[in-house]
Amino acid sequence: MIDSIELYECYTKRVKLTTNDDYEFTGVVDFYESEYDSGSGVAEIGLNNVSTIFRADEIKSIEILD
């Protein structure tokens, strides 16, 4: 599982995200919510070109591209 600090560091950056199911997404992180604010108890992020919110426990890896 990716921690909330790593997700926060990706905010506003272009990333390649891989889910636990090995699906890959590339986009700009335009949404971040900490585990304290999310209501689910897990940090969450969203990408500008995908209409899904990704929970930290669903992310296998995340890489900043630029």
Secondary structure, 3 states (H helix, E strand, C coil): CCCHHHHHHHCCCEEEEEECCCCEEEEEEEEEECCCCCCCCCCEEEECCCCCEEEHHHEEEEEECC
